[in-house]
Structure formats: C-alpha cells, structure tokens
Amino acid sequence: MSKRDAGYRLFFWEEFTQAQAQEQAGELGGSRTASAWAERGLRALRDGLGREPGEVPAMRRLHRVELTDARRSEWQPTDSYRAEHVALTLFGLHQTSGGEPVHRRGVGLGTAVRALTDRALSENAAERRLEAAASAQDVEELAQHLRGLIPLLRRDDIGLDYTRLYQDLTIWQRPDNGRVLRAWGLQYTDPENEAPADGQIMDGPPYWATVDLADRKTAARLAALRSGTGREAGTVPAMWPVHRTRISTRLRTRGALTRSFAAEHTALTLFGLHQQGRDTSVHTPGLTPGGACRLLLARGSEADRTAIERRLGTLLTSLDTGELAQHLRGLVPLLRRAHIGLDYDALHEALLAWDDTRGPERQSWIRTAWDRDFRTETTPRT
C-alpha cells in the first residue's frame, strides 16, 4: 500500500517542490536547509539510474510506496514500487539542486514532448521518440527511452507532472494500459484544444480525404493503420498523427475513449486495409457498402449473388459497432480486389451513429439506405 493512499506523506518530488518554495519564501529555518537535503536526495536518485528497485540503499528512504513484509523479505517489488523507482530516478536526472522545480502539475508526457517540437526537436524526431517509448515491451525498456528524453526537457526548461507520470507508469505495466497510451498520444497530437465533452469535432479533413499517395511516408502510414486493426483506439502509437478527432482537455488528460475517437479509429483501419496496393484513393464519395456490394455483384458471376447478399445481410443486422466493424473487415478485401471504393466520410458517420442511444432511429435509417443502394442502380461509378 502507498503511504500517499493512506494520507501520510507527499511523494519526494512533491516534497522537493514544496521545500524549494518554502525556502525561497524564507519559511525554512535552522540548520536543515532545503538545498542540502535536496542535494543528498537528488544524488541518491541519480545513483539509481539503470539500477533495479531497492538496489541503492540511499534511495529506499525516498520511496513512499511501501512493500508488505512478505514482499520485502523475498524482494518482490510491486508494479507501483517499480513505477515510483523509475519516476524517482527520472526526477533526479531532470532536477538540478539550484534550478527551478521541474515537477509541474498538469504537464503530461505527451504535452512535454510536444513542447520539444517548438524548441529542440523537429516534429518527426519528437514523434519518433514518443512512439518508441510508448511501444516499449517492458518497463525497463520504457525507462530507457524516457532517460533519453529527460536531458532534452531539462535543457529547454520543460517540466513534467511526476505524480501523473508515476500513476501512468503503474497502469502502463498492466495488460489494460490503453488509457495511458491514449492519453500520451492525445496530449501530443491534440495540445490544448477545446472540444465538446463527447469530442465529436474533427480538426480538419480526415486522413482518408487528404492522403497523398505520392508521398514516400504514405506507405508507412497505411501500414500503421493496418496494424491498428482489432486494437483499441489510441493504443497504436504509429497511428497517433493521423487522428483528427478533437477531445476536451478533461477527457484527453484521462485518456478517455470517446465514441467519435473509436469510430475514427475503425474507419482509419478499414481505409488502411482497403488502400493497400492501390495507386488511386479508395475514398469514393457517395458509395455506401450497399452500393459497393451492388458493383461487386455486377462484376462477379450470378453464382456470387447469394454469397454477396448473405454478406451484406449479416452486415446490416449488426447489433453494435464492434460487430459492424468485424463484417466490414470481411467485405473490404473483396472490394479492394475488385477495385471498388467506399465513401469513408459516410462510413465514419455510420460507425459513429450505429449504436448511439441518443438517436437509435439513425441505425434503422442507415440500414434502409444501404439496402436500397444495393437494390437500385444509382450508385456512383468507381
């Protein structure tokens, strides 16, 4: 259990920041000056860089997360203890004894890295560093990537909320760490934007409407989109730069998963799958899944009719967005092979509305429209 949880003590970085403020205000008297106490603590933290939790005796007194007697005797650090160890050592590397406090409330990792693009790094370089950290396979690899970022933050006087970092590192070690990854990505790609609570505003045209197939980076971007298939929205670092959905500061900070963000993620992954190997854009305004299936039928044999009708029927009867996405993933490769596109703007809207309880009639309307497009000859040509 953490002493902080029990209401006993602040984390070391919080104590340090508080002590510096008190010393500057002349509130600390006696022989125990903040600078002497701080220097001893920071020296101990720097000694812990690259070391296992508990390996540096002088660091143990700076931990606020406690271990049970059983875990201490067999030395089995908890996830929270490991997270605090990493946060402490990074704080020791970041903070200089005479400098301004680098623990700054509200500054998440993504926000801090974003600030580097204005001062020290190109956008591509900062993006690569954050993606590498977020893609780490274990907490030791993550700590190594973060140790490469901290000197850059220190040089440019960019702070970090170390309490939040500790919490993020604790959660990051769990299988369900999507919230942390999403928060880092949103902080980096959507800095200080305001949007409604449900985040249903897009910042500029979506990626599928603006993709430049002549750009050398496009192949890698499309591969990133395909890698997100079946993954939770916001948990694939390589996809972060292509999202356009704006999310409110409160939800962005928490790494919340909104319906609009999830709908855009699904549309992006389908587009990446659909666009693979094509030299012209598959985004075809006005062409719904129903219309696309009609074109597919026209280009096949009569024997294909039953299979295509069955495929569209299962798609139209999808109970929720997850099932709809699954059926679309089965349809898209058939469309790609037949050189048939889709209207991804409309598909995105359908994914957003499919199981929206605030407008349940919209699902029925979309079903009817797609079925009508399949049975009429008014679909756009591709």
C-alpha positions in Angstrom: 0.0 0.0 0.0 1.2 3.5 -0.7 1.6 5.9 2.2 0.1 8.6 0.0 -3.0 6.5 -0.3 -3.2 6.3 3.5 -2.7 10.1 3.6 0.7 10.2 5.3 3.3 11.8 3.0 3.8 13.5 -0.3 6.0 11.9 -2.9 9.6 13.0 -2.8 9.3 15.3 -5.9 6.3 17.0 -4.3 8.2 17.5 -1.0 11.2 18.8 -3.0 9.0 21.3 -4.9 7.3 22.4 -1.7 10.6 22.8 0.2 12.0 24.9 -2.6 9.0 27.2 -2.5 9.3 27.5 1.3 13.0 28.2 1.2 12.5 30.9 -1.4 9.8 32.4 0.8 12.1 32.3 3.8 9.9 29.9 5.7 12.6 27.3 6.4 14.8 28.0 9.4 17.5 26.1 11.3 20.4 24.0 10.0 18.3 21.8 7.8 18.2 23.9 4.6 16.3 22.7 1.6 19.3 22.8 -0.6 21.4 20.4 1.5 18.5 18.0 2.0 17.6 18.2 -1.7 21.2 17.6 -3.0 21.5 14.4 -0.9 18.2 13.1 -2.3 18.9 14.0 -5.9 22.4 12.4 -5.7 20.7 9.2 -4.4 18.2 9.2 -7.2 20.8 9.7 -9.9 22.7 6.7 -8.4 19.6 4.6 -9.1 19.5 5.3 -12.8 19.6 2.0 -14.7 19.5 0.0 -11.4 16.9 -2.3 -10.1 14.4 -1.0 -7.5 15.8 -1.3 -4.0 19.4 -1.8 -5.2 20.5 1.7 -4.0 20.2 1.8 -0.1 20.1 5.7 -0.1 17.0 5.6 -2.3 14.9 3.5 -0.1 14.1 6.3 2.3 12.8 8.4 -0.6 10.2 5.9 -1.6 6.6 6.5 -0.4 5.2 3.2 -1.7 5.6 0.6 0.9 6.0 -3.2 0.5 4.5 -5.8 2.7 6.9 -7.8 5.0 6.5 -10.8 2.7 7.4 -8.9 -0.4 10.2 -7.2 1.3 11.8 -10.4 2.6 11.6 -12.1 -0.8 12.2 -8.8 -2.6 9.2 -8.8 -4.9 8.6 -5.1 -5.8 5.0 -4.3 -6.8 4.1 -2.5 -10.1 3.6 0.7 -8.1 7.0 0.4 -6.4 8.7 -0.1 -9.8 6.8 2.8 -11.2 7.9 5.0 -8.3 11.5 3.9 -8.7 11.5 4.9 -12.4 9.8 8.2 -11.7 12.2 9.0 -8.8 15.3 8.3 -11.0 14.0 10.3 -13.9 13.2 13.2 -11.5 16.8 13.0 -10.2 18.1 13.2 -13.7 15.7 16.1 -14.6 16.0 18.2 -11.5 19.1 20.2 -10.6 19.5 21.3 -7.0 19.6 25.0 -7.7 17.2 25.1 -10.6 13.5 25.8 -10.8 11.3 22.8 -9.8 10.7 20.5 -12.8 7.7 18.8 -11.2 4.9 20.8 -12.8 1.3 19.8 -12.2 -0.8 19.1 -15.2 2.1 18.6 -17.7 1.7 15.1 -19.1 4.4 13.2 -21.0 2.8 13.9 -24.4 2.4 17.6 -23.6 6.1 17.8 -22.6 7.4 16.1 -25.7 5.1 18.3 -27.8 6.8 21.3 -26.3 10.2 20.0 -27.6 9.0 20.5 -31.2 8.8 24.2 -30.5 12.4 24.4 -29.1 14.7 21.5 -29.7 13.5 18.8 -32.0 11.8 18.5 -35.3 8.3 17.2 -35.2 9.3 13.9 -36.8 12.2 13.4 -34.2 9.9 14.1 -31.2 7.2 11.9 -32.6 9.7 9.0 -33.1 11.0 9.3 -29.5 7.5 9.3 -28.0 6.3 6.4 -30.2 9.4 4.4 -29.3 8.7 5.0 -25.6 5.0 4.1 -25.9 5.9 0.9 -27.9 8.3 -0.4 -25.3 7.8 -4.1 -24.3 8.5 -3.7 -20.6 9.0 -1.0 -18.0 12.8 -1.3 -18.2 12.8 -0.5 -21.9 10.3 2.3 -21.3 12.5 3.8 -18.7 15.5 3.6 -21.1 13.6 5.6 -23.7 12.5 8.1 -21.1 16.1 8.6 -19.9 16.9 9.8 -23.4 14.1 12.4 -23.3 14.7 13.9 -19.9 18.0 15.7 -20.7 16.2 17.4 -23.6 13.4 18.5 -21.4 15.9 19.7 -18.8 17.9 21.7 -21.3 14.8 23.5 -22.5 13.3 24.0 -19.1 10.3 21.9 -19.8 8.7 20.4 -16.7 6.7 17.2 -16.1 4.0 16.2 -13.7 5.9 13.4 -11.9 2.9 12.3 -9.9 1.0 11.7 -13.1 4.0 10.0 -14.6 4.1 7.7 -11.6 0.4 6.9 -12.0 0.9 6.3 -15.7 3.9 4.0 -15.2 1.9 2.0 -12.7 -1.0 1.5 -15.1 1.3 1.0 -18.1 2.6 -2.3 -16.6 -0.9 -3.8 -16.7 -2.4 -5.5 -19.8 -5.2 -2.9 -19.9 -2.9 0.1 -20.3 -4.8 1.6 -23.2 -5.9 4.6 -21.2 -2.3 5.7 -20.6 -1.2 5.2 -24.2 -4.2 7.1 -25.5 -3.5 10.0 -23.0 0.1 10.3 -24.2 -1.0 10.3 -27.8 -3.8 12.8 -27.4 -1.6 15.1 -25.3 1.0 15.1 -28.1 -1.3 15.4 -31.1 -4.2 17.5 -29.7 -2.5 20.0 -27.4 -4.7 22.4 -25.6 -7.6 22.1 -27.9 -11.1 22.5 -26.6 -14.0 20.5 -27.8 -17.3 19.3 -26.6 -17.3 16.6 -23.9 -18.1 13.9 -26.4 -15.3 15.1 -28.8 -17.4 15.0 -32.0 -15.5 17.6 -33.8 -12.7 16.9 -36.3 -9.7 19.1 -36.6 -9.5 19.5 -40.4 -10.4 16.9 -43.1 -9.9 13.3 -42.1 -6.8 11.4 -43.3 -8.6 9.4 -46.0 -9.8 12.6 -47.7 -6.3 14.1 -47.8 -3.9 11.2 -48.2 -1.1 11.9 -50.7 -0.3 8.6 -52.4 2.8 10.1 -54.0 4.3 10.9 -50.6 7.1 8.5 -49.5 5.7 8.4 -46.0 2.3 7.3 -47.0 3.2 3.6 -47.3 4.4 3.6 -43.7 1.3 5.5 -42.6 -1.0 3.0 -44.3 0.9 0.1 -42.7 0.4 1.8 -39.3 -3.3 2.0 -40.0 -3.5 -1.7 -40.8 -1.6 -2.5 -37.6 -4.4 -0.9 -35.6 -7.0 -3.5 -36.9 -8.7 -5.0 -33.9 -6.8 -2.8 -31.5 -8.3 -0.3 -29.1 -8.4 3.2 -30.4 -5.4 5.3 -29.3 -3.2 2.4 -28.3 -1.2 2.2 -31.6 1.4 5.0 -31.3 2.2 5.0 -35.1 -1.5 6.0 -35.7 -1.5 9.0 -33.4 -0.5 11.6 -36.0 -3.3 10.7 -38.4 -6.2 11.2 -36.0 -8.2 14.3 -36.4 -10.9 14.0 -33.7 -10.7 16.7 -31.1 -11.3 15.8 -27.5 -11.9 18.1 -24.5 -9.0 18.7 -22.2 -10.6 16.8 -19.3 -11.1 13.7 -21.4 -7.8 14.0 -23.2 -5.9 14.1 -19.9 -7.7 11.0 -18.7 -7.1 9.2 -21.9 -10.8 8.6 -22.2 -12.2 6.6 -25.1 -15.0 8.5 -26.8 -17.3 7.1 -29.4 -16.1 9.6 -32.0 -12.5 8.7 -31.5 -13.3 5.0 -31.6 -15.3 5.5 -34.8 -12.5 7.4 -36.5 -10.0 4.6 -35.5 -12.2 1.9 -37.1 -12.6 4.0 -40.3 -8.9 4.6 -40.5 -8.0 0.9 -40.0 -10.5 -0.1 -42.7 -9.1 2.6 -45.0 -5.6 1.3 -44.5 -6.7 -2.2 -45.3 -8.7 -1.0 -48.4 -6.0 1.2 -49.8 -3.2 -1.4 -49.7 -1.7 -1.9 -53.1 -3.9 0.7 -54.8 -2.4 3.7 -56.6 -5.6 5.8 -56.5 -7.6 6.7 -53.5 -10.4 4.2 -52.5 -12.3 7.0 -50.8 -15.3 7.4 -53.1 -17.9 10.0 -52.0 -21.4 8.7 -52.3 -20.6 5.0 -52.5 -22.1 3.1 -49.5 -21.4 -0.5 -48.5 -24.8 -1.4 -50.2 -23.8 0.4 -53.4 -20.3 -1.2 -53.3 -21.9 -4.7 -52.9 -24.1 -4.0 -56.0 -20.9 -3.1 -58.0 -19.3 -6.2 -56.6 -22.2 -8.3 -57.8 -22.2 -6.7 -61.3 -18.5 -7.6 -61.7 -19.0 -11.2 -60.5 -21.0 -14.2 -61.7 -24.6 -15.0 -60.9 -23.4 -17.7 -58.6 -21.9 -14.9 -56.4 -25.3 -13.3 -55.7 -26.3 -15.5 -52.8 -22.9 -15.1 -51.1 -22.9 -11.3 -51.6 -26.5 -10.9 -50.4 -25.7 -13.0 -47.3 -22.6 -11.0 -46.6 -24.5 -7.7 -46.8 -27.4 -9.1 -44.8 -25.1 -10.0 -41.9 -23.5 -6.6 -42.1 -26.9 -4.8 -42.0 -28.1 -6.8 -39.0 -25.0 -6.0 -36.9 -26.1 -5.4 -33.3 -23.3 -2.9 -32.4 -20.4 -1.0 -33.8 -17.9 -3.8 -32.9 -19.9 -6.4 -35.0 -20.3 -3.9 -37.8 -16.6 -3.3 -37.9 -15.9 -7.0 -38.0 -18.2 -7.5 -41.0 -16.7 -4.5 -42.8 -13.3 -6.0 -42.3 -14.5 -9.1 -44.2 -16.0 -7.0 -47.0 -13.2 -4.5 -47.6 -10.7 -7.1 -49.1 -13.3 -8.2 -51.6 -13.8 -4.5 -52.6 -10.1 -3.9 -52.9 -9.6 -6.9 -55.2 -12.5 -5.7 -57.4 -11.1 -2.1 -57.4 -14.3 -0.8 -55.8 -14.1 2.1 -53.3 -16.2 3.3 -50.3 -17.3 6.7 -49.0 -15.2 6.8 -45.8 -16.8 10.1 -44.6 -20.2 8.4 -44.7 -18.8 5.2 -43.2 -17.3 7.1 -40.4 -20.6 8.8 -39.7 -22.3 5.4 -39.7 -19.8 3.9 -37.3 -20.4 6.9 -35.0 -24.2 6.6 -35.1 -24.7 2.8 -35.3 -25.3 2.2 -31.6 -25.7 5.8 -30.4 -28.5 5.5 -27.8 -29.3 9.2 -28.3 -30.5 8.6 -31.8 -31.4 4.9 -32.2 -33.5 5.6 -35.3 -30.4 6.6 -37.2 -29.2 2.9 -37.3 -32.5 2.0 -38.9 -32.2 4.8 -41.4 -28.6 3.7 -42.4 -29.7 0.1 -42.8 -32.5 1.1 -45.1 -30.3 3.4 -47.2 -27.6 0.8 -47.6 -30.2 -1.9 -48.5 -31.8 0.5 -51.0 -28.4 1.3 -52.6 -27.8 -2.5 -53.1 -31.2 -2.9 -54.9 -31.0 0.2 -57.1 -28.7 1.4 -59.9 -28.0 4.9 -58.6 -24.6 4.1 -57.0 -21.5 6.1 -58.1 -19.1 4.6 -60.6 -15.5 3.8 -59.4 
